[in-house]
């Protein structure tokens, strides 16, 4: 059957996140963006909503099970508040969810509980590299077998909360195949570089990370001796980012609707002009269309369907364009005011452009 | 629960219809396009037999089952699928040939109007004719030379002759799909929009059933079109055309409100996603053909690459796939809402805005991508490019549907957003 109604449980989750997203994330977003930092209390409050904890089975000290559908609903709502804040709250999942998806039993038992047991802690991941032709399947960070361990060398970028991180999921090329490696924060040869300055995501601390022959025991290769497929992890990331792109787009749409219905022009409201009304109709239609594509991809992931990987890629492809189109138009609808940093739409436009770039920055 | 499993009964009908599309539509698609105004009787007769053997299910949503007051308890277990089923069929038939789909006998738009606002007697009287030995068609006449999207500008009148208790219909209708087959080639009918009180504006607007052979009703012109050429599009002239009193759909008295008109507009909540389904069918056929031809040429589409590493053709094809799938999901959601009686004018119009847009973009891009092959009449691609455009025009142009979406999103009435 087709059905487009979230379950009651999912709706409760979405409602709780929505309150946090609006009352806390959104309220703090502008200052956080200007100051380049998120108050730890703000992150902790989001963490306590327990979305990640609820996606992990009891065996690993969680209290639920993973559902990509619930994940995309949560991620969208969180990003509706503020993208930087949402990514910060979700950062520990970058470390624990790949272990849940592809780790061995031992890895799950050892590495997941410390992530979710207590308060939010900087568990994170290092995937991206600073190159124009960056491709998750062709990493330049190399892992080489050396006795009973691997030596990892290379340079990573866009690593959230690298400074003071408890542990990293580092992705490196092992004989040409991208594999994850669990690396403690204090590993030798690991050097956190400068805080990165980007077009958007100003509030989210992102760093470069140098790995100079970092020694990782073989037991810490994600999935053990046989390693793992990257595809399920990328699919989980693609749907998460796609959902967040929809969240940002919805934020921009709702804000511009409110503005357009309030602002007078030539004796009517701006929204009463077809040029603007049609913009809004197209923004809403695009969001609804791609949102369904994201939901379907997440549902396919939960069903364990092979086509889920391709569908998740289609979802992020669509969402990248939706986010840019919608956030750009939101600025346009506000006219000159859209360009002023008093309104959030310019920030959403800067954040919106990033979805084509943010490989692996979120995961559900 | 959010769920995307195609229901079993829909999967089954899709398989059946796909066979029809491959064997009965595609092989004659080009020939019928080249011979505009020829009627595809072989296909029509085949479809009529096939539909009859399947229990006479026609394209209008089945009302009969839902109307039974004693619908048993097991009925509750099964979610309603009527509109979703039609949408899935129309998508697949249009994947076969969007014009020939319009030539399928049985109830279409006219019947949808009868089903939506007719009395039980009217439904029985007008809809039972599709079950006979011969194929029968219906049609819907709304547009006039000076009244397209602005239906309030309709000038046709149906004035009650109190002496004979008949409606006297006068006026001219254009762009009537299948009007010739409904009125001249079969014992069908046409649902005609006219005013019972020209002073009353929209409040006076009603629809009437005009049966084939009614004196004073004449098909006057067949249009020559950009696409869907196999489907006849006609003008109909009504001159003192007398209709029995019982042929009016809805209330025969004029109230102060435009409730009747709005009720009629509600028909669009079901028909617009069905047009969207037609668009999706054409678009899906197009993407499949493009991928097939590219594969023959040894051009691989790699999924999973970052944007900066994709070839232009990969980007185009993947964009097409995104659009086609998203359009289908919007469509099926709008139909699912209709089946579950959830108010859906916004979603219905969204599906049509999006599907009408993307089918045009997809087919235009496809002709470009395949170079000389794309532009050639050797393949069906150039035909689909021509067929596609109709879905952005009829049942409300893309712009009218944008207005509907915008009004719903903004909470504006028609008077606030014109």
Contacts between the chains, C-beta under 8 A, distances in Angstrom:
chain1	res1	chain2	res2	distance
A	1	B	3	5.7
A	1	B	5	5.9
A	1	B	7	5.2
A	1	B	79	5.8
A	2	B	3	6.3
A	2	B	4	6.3
A	2	B	5	7.3
A	2	B	6	7.6
A	2	B	7	7.1
A	2	B	84	6.7
A	2	B	332	5.7
A	2	B	333	7.5
A	2	B	336	5.0
A	3	B	1	5.5
A	3	B	2	6.2
A	3	B	3	4.4
A	3	B	336	7.4
A	4	B	2	6.4
A	4	B	333	5.3
A	4	B	336	6.5
A	5	B	1	7.2
A	5	B	2	7.0
A	6	B	1	7.8
A	6	B	2	5.9
A	7	B	1	5.2
A	7	B	2	7.7
A	10	B	2	7.7
A	69	B	2	5.3
A	132	B	308	6.1
A	133	B	308	6.5
A	133	B	309	5.8
A	134	B	306	6.5
A	134	B	308	7.9
A	135	B	305	6.6
A	135	B	306	5.7
A	135	B	309	5.8
A	136	B	306	7.8
A	137	B	304	7.0
A	234	B	304	7.1
A	257	B	409	6.7
A	257	B	410	6.5
A	260	B	410	7.7
A	261	B	410	6.3
A	271	B	406	8.0
A	271	B	410	5.2
A	271	B	412	7.3
A	271	B	417	7.5
A	272	B	412	7.1
A	272	B	416	6.0
A	272	B	417	5.5
A	274	B	403	7.5
A	274	B	417	7.6
A	274	B	418	7.9
A	277	B	402	7.4
A	277	B	403	7.2
A	277	B	406	3.9
A	277	B	407	7.9
A	277	B	410	6.7
A	277	B	412	8.0
A	277	B	417	5.5
A	278	B	399	7.5
A	278	B	402	4.8
A	278	B	406	6.6
A	280	B	406	5.6
A	280	B	409	5.9
A	280	B	410	6.7
A	281	B	350	8.0
A	281	B	353	6.7
A	281	B	402	4.2
A	281	B	403	7.6
A	281	B	405	3.9
A	281	B	406	4.1
A	281	B	409	6.6
A	282	B	353	7.3
A	282	B	402	7.0
A	284	B	350	7.1
A	284	B	405	6.3
A	284	B	409	5.1
A	285	B	330	7.6
A	285	B	350	4.5
A	285	B	353	5.2
A	285	B	354	5.1
A	285	B	405	6.2
A	286	B	354	7.5
A	288	B	330	6.3
A	288	B	347	7.5
A	288	B	350	5.7
A	289	B	326	3.9
A	289	B	327	6.8
A	289	B	329	6.9
A	289	B	330	5.0
A	289	B	350	7.6
A	289	B	354	5.2
A	290	B	322	7.7
A	290	B	326	5.7
A	292	B	326	6.5
A	292	B	329	3.7
A	292	B	330	6.4
A	292	B	333	6.3
A	293	B	322	6.8
A	293	B	325	5.9
A	293	B	326	4.7
A	293	B	329	6.2
A	295	B	2	5.6
A	295	B	4	7.5
A	296	B	4	4.7
A	296	B	325	7.6
A	296	B	329	6.2
A	299	B	2	6.1
A	299	B	3	6.7
A	299	B	4	5.0
A	300	B	4	7.3
A	309	B	304	7.7
A	310	B	303	5.3
A	311	B	325	7.8
A	313	B	303	5.3
A	313	B	304	5.4
A	313	B	318	7.9
A	314	B	318	6.9
A	314	B	321	5.8
A	314	B	322	4.9
A	314	B	325	6.4
A	315	B	322	8.0
A	317	B	318	5.6
A	317	B	319	7.1
A	317	B	322	5.3
A	318	B	322	4.1
A	318	B	323	7.8
A	318	B	326	6.1
A	320	B	307	7.3
A	321	B	319	7.9
A	356	B	306	7.5
A	356	B	307	5.1
A	359	B	306	6.9
